[in-house]
Amino acid sequence: MNLKLFTIVIVLLVATFNGIDNFSNSKSYQQADYNIDVAQQTPKAFFKTQCGFCHNKEQLIAPDMNKIKAAYMKKYPTKEAFVKAIAAFVKNPDKKNAIYKEGIEKFTDMPKMPFKEEQIRAVAAYIYSHSNL
């Protein structure tokens, strides 16, 4: 085997194994989720760590929360109705119950979230009361 080719193969193998090691040591969203005491978080912090991870403008994994909020505000203009509707969807995210249909078409299904009712409602109230999320 040519010495240059052998060197390239060795470098690639080292880089690959180093990358795998770094990947296995990094925390995924789900793993990081368990290390955060969500019960102690303010609604703003909860939104940023739990919801904003996927629902943000810069790195869309899920629809932008501002667009979701606009769709819900149109159908549920009062705070009470808005919070109730958001909480119902988060507790049981189903395509047929989605208000923001465009988001459902572009992204994968939202998984069920293991959050308590009061946490979901507090964050939904935060979303209702704040703009430019």
C-alpha positions in Angstrom: 0.0 0.0 0.0 1.2 3.4 -0.9 2.5 5.4 2.2 0.3 8.5 1.4 -2.8 6.4 1.1 -2.0 4.5 4.4 -1.5 7.9 6.2 -4.8 9.2 4.9 -6.6 6.0 6.0 -5.1 6.2 9.5 -6.0 9.9 9.8 -9.6 9.2 8.7 -9.9 6.3 11.2 -8.6 8.4 14.1 -10.9 11.3 13.1 -13.8 8.9 12.8 -13.3 7.3 16.2 -12.6 10.7 17.8 -15.9 11.9 16.4 -17.8 8.9 17.6 -16.3 9.3 21.1 -17.3 13.0 21.1 -20.8 12.2 19.9 -21.3 9.5 22.5 -20.2 11.8 25.2 -22.4 14.7 24.1 -25.9 15.0 25.6 -28.8 14.7 23.3 -31.9 16.8 24.0 -33.6 13.8 25.7 -30.6 13.1 27.9 -30.1 16.8 28.8 -33.8 17.0 29.7 -33.3 14.6 32.6 -30.6 16.8 34.1 -32.7 19.9 34.3 -35.1 20.3 37.2 -38.0 21.6 35.2 -40.2 21.9 38.3 -37.9 24.7 39.5 -37.8 26.6 36.3 -39.6 29.8 35.6 -42.0 29.6 32.6 -39.5 31.6 30.5 -36.6 29.3 31.4 -38.8 26.2 30.8 -39.8 27.5 27.4 -36.2 28.1 26.4 -34.9 24.8 27.6 -37.8 22.5 26.8 -39.8 24.1 24.0 -37.4 26.5 22.4 -35.0 23.7 21.7 -37.1 22.7 18.7 -39.4 25.7 18.3 -36.9 28.5 17.5 -36.3 30.7 14.4 -32.6 29.8 14.0 -32.7 26.0 14.0 -36.1 24.8 13.1 -36.7 21.3 14.2 -40.4 22.1 14.7 -42.5 25.0 13.6 -41.5 28.5 14.8 -43.4 29.2 18.0 -44.4 32.7 16.8 -46.3 31.1 13.9 -47.9 28.6 16.1 -48.9 31.3 18.6 -50.4 33.4 15.7 -52.6 30.5 14.6 -53.8 29.8 18.1 -54.4 33.5 18.9 -56.6 33.7 15.8 -58.8 30.8 16.9 -58.4 31.3 20.7 -58.0 35.0 21.3 -58.6 34.9 25.1 -55.8 33.9 27.4 -57.9 31.2 29.1 -58.9 29.6 25.8 -55.4 29.9 24.3 -53.8 28.2 27.4 -56.4 25.5 27.4 -55.9 24.7 23.7 -52.1 24.7 23.8 -52.1 22.5 26.9 -54.5 20.1 25.3 -52.3 19.8 22.2 -49.1 19.4 24.2 -50.6 16.7 26.3 -51.8 14.8 23.3 -50.1 16.1 20.1 -52.1 14.7 17.2 -52.1 15.9 13.6 -55.9 16.0 13.5 -56.0 18.3 16.5 -53.3 20.7 15.2 -54.3 24.3 14.7 -51.2 25.3 12.8 -51.6 23.0 9.8 -48.7 24.3 7.8 -46.3 23.2 10.6 -47.8 19.7 10.6 -47.2 19.4 6.9 -43.5 20.5 7.1 -42.3 18.8 10.2 -42.5 15.4 11.9 -45.1 14.7 14.7 -44.4 16.2 18.1 -43.8 13.5 20.7 -45.9 13.4 23.8 -44.2 15.4 26.5 -43.8 14.2 30.1 -44.5 17.5 31.7 -47.1 18.2 34.4 -50.3 20.0 33.6 -49.4 23.1 35.6 -46.0 23.3 33.9 -47.7 23.2 30.4 -50.3 25.8 31.4 -47.7 28.1 32.9 -45.6 28.0 29.7 -48.7 28.4 27.5 -49.6 31.5 29.6 -46.0 32.8 29.1 -46.3 32.2 25.3 -49.6 34.1 25.2 -48.2 37.1 27.1 -44.9 37.4 25.3 -44.0 38.3 21.7 -41.0 37.4 19.5 -40.4 34.0 21.1 
